[in-house]
Each structure stands twice: as structure tokens, then as C-alpha cells.
Amino acid sequence: MDDLIDGELFLQIEEHLKCSEQSWLLGAGISFDAKLPLMYPLTNKVKKNLEASHKKLYDDIITPLFQELPEQCHIEHVLSHLGDYAALAERNKEKKTIISGGEVELATLEEVHNTILESISNVIRCGYVEDKDGNTVEEGSLSKPIVDIKAHLEFIDALFNHASAGVHERRKAVNIFTTNYDTLLEDALALSKVSYWDGFDGGAVAHRTQKYGEPTPTNGQRANLIKMHGSIDWFLCDKGYVWRVRDNDLYPKAERRVLIYPQATKYVATQQDPFSTQFDLFRKSLNSSNSNILAVCGYSFGDDHINNEIEFALSKEENKTVLLAFLECRNEIPPCLEKWRSDSFGSRVIIASIHGLYIGKEGPFKRKDEDDYWWTFNGVTSVLKNGCEV
């Protein structure tokens, strides 16, 4: 393929990023430069914290849970496993279950679950960096966090002040879906004075109003922020209400726990379940008979629930959604992406990686820059601001 055709391919990426209907799926990788850990370093840090602060729970329950799961499991897998045990205990007439030969009460399982969620929240609030061997490189504290918002600010600025040039008036609100628990995206939107909706009403303290099945409102906001796995500032009170609460607030006074997916048993009804609602909004955003793009960055395609929604949408004949994945794949492309790009809808699967550009079965096509980092969060920001620079 000659340089002219190559150039046209890369220009198509720029045109897709100007689409009037667009959604973004952002994963843990976008917060790496912000000094927030990816899932496995987060798991290591939570294990260290719990071993130091809750030794008995760690030895009796958390360690056996890790031993039961595959070697490559992370903390979300443990939370899911813990939730399954809690469901068993809740159905048991004595409210107990067996873990590694020992009886465990439902109340203890819920205590462990909440303790893990609190630990995750504290790590995300403070920031944490470790090396490839699991040794701590840098660690923040509640009084002195190390979290850096710079990359998020630059991305939001590029997305709303550069990539929207000439299409601002006709572009619908951009849907930003994220699996991250941190608050950097909403903070960056606010600091950039970009109006957004996130399903809550209120100010620094707010209550969730979005219900399952309801569409996103059309109140003139420029962005919809949908946190698919919850947030470190979401809390569930004993009455089933979901609140967004500032750090260290003592109110609302009701018993509350951090709301991070996956949840244990005894949850609120489906109509109030924010996770079902978030996935419903994701599903709706993917189904469009108009030109529509789902751009992905920082997500490794490791969540089957999310992947299934993407595949189901792309497989619909009337659907025109294009998947543009900025992907770190130094070795192999994830199996689901390999499958999709060879499928009947493969021409609508575009992968921008360190190896080059893939469009369906074709590729990779290299840009001029041999040391290509356009798949990173900073690289995506540069593409939005400067184009593909072919």
C-alpha cells in the first residue's frame, strides 16, 4: 500500500474522532501517569495493607480466597468470589458458609468485603507506584496524596476544545464511560469548565437520581460521565440510597459502604442498582443507525461483561458503530479483538497500536514515527490535538 493510501487511512481516524455521536471507554491505563496503580499493583497494595491492619481476617479469609482462584486473579475477582460466598451464606438458614474447611458467618464476609473496599478507596485517594517486582517506589498518604491530574486535564482540553473544532454545534454530548474508581475525569471536566452529567443531583454532596432504563438527559451538557464500576466517593446507605460524598464527611450519618463493583449480597433492587443502570446506558450508546464511534483507551479488554456488550452491538446489521481501540499490545492482540476484526463486521474494528494501524483483517500500517506511542493516554491526547501527523 503506497504512502498516499496509507495517509488516507490515518486521516480516516481523524474523521472518526470528529464524529457527532461518540463515546469513549477509558480504563485503568489512563490513570497510570497520574500515579494510580493498575489492577495487579492495586491488588498487591491492598493485600499488604490488609495483612498489616486486619491480620486475622487476612489469614482466615482473604488468603484462602486467593488460593482458590487462578494465579492471575486480581482484587475484583476476589470481591466477586467473596460475593458468591456471601450469597451462599445468606441462603443458609444459619447464615454461614465454609471457606477452606472453616465456618464463616455472613456478617464476617460482609466485614471483609467492606474492609477491602475501604482499602481500595484509600489507595486510589493517596496514589501508589510500584516497580515490576512489586516493590513500593512511591506512596501517598491521606494528608499528602501524590495523585497527578495533568494528563486528564490535557485529554479533556483536547477532546472538547480541539477535536470538536468545527463540529461543536452539531456534536451531541460525548459519552465518557470508565471502569476507574478515581475521580480524575470528573475533576478534569469541572476544572476545564466542561458541563457534564453523571446521574447525581446536588453539589459536593449529591444523591443519585438516574434509574434503570432512563435515557441520559438532554439539558445542554457537553459530556455524560458514566462510571461503570462505581467510585471511591459513592456510598450506599442502609435505606438503599446512593450518595456522592466528600472525603471525611460524617454525614449522611446512616450506615454506609463504598460502592465499588462487584458488590456483595444484600444489594438494592434492580431499578436502583447503579451498575445495571450504567451498563444499560453503555448498551444504548453502542446501538446507533447513524455514524457513531466507540473510542477505547487504557482498557485491556479483560472484562467479559463489557466485551459481550461491544460484540453484540457490532454484530447487528443495522448498527453503524465503529470501534476505535487505542491498544497496548506489545505482543498479541486480545483474543476478542482478533475475533472481531475477522468477523463480518471487521471493517468497523480499528486498532491503533504500537505495531501500527489495523483495519479489520488488514494491517498493521505504520505511521512515519517508528517509535509510536499513539496508543497511550498522552498519545491519544496528541492525536486529538494535532491529528495523526502522517
Buried (B, 14 or more C-beta within 10 A) or exposed (E): EEEEEBBEBBEBBBEBBBBBBBBBBBBBBBBBBBBBBBBBBBBBBBBBBBBEEBEEBBEBBBBBBBEEBEEEBBBBBBBBBBBBBBBBBBEEEEEBBEBEEEEBBBEBBBBBBBBBBBBBBBBBBBBBBBEEEEEEEEBBEEEEBBBBBEBBBBBBBBBBBBBBEEEEEEBBBBBBBBBBBBBBBBBBBEEBEBEBBBBBEEEEBBBBEBEBEEEBEEEEBBBBBBBBBBBBBBBBBEEEBBBBBEEEEEEBEEEBBBBBBBBBBEBBEEEBBBBBBBBBBBEBBBBBEEBBBBBBBBBBBBBEEBBEBBBEBBEBEEBBBBBBBBBBBEEEBBEBBBBBBEBEBBEBBBBBBBBBBBBBEEBBBEBEEEEBEBBBBBBBBBBBBEBBEB
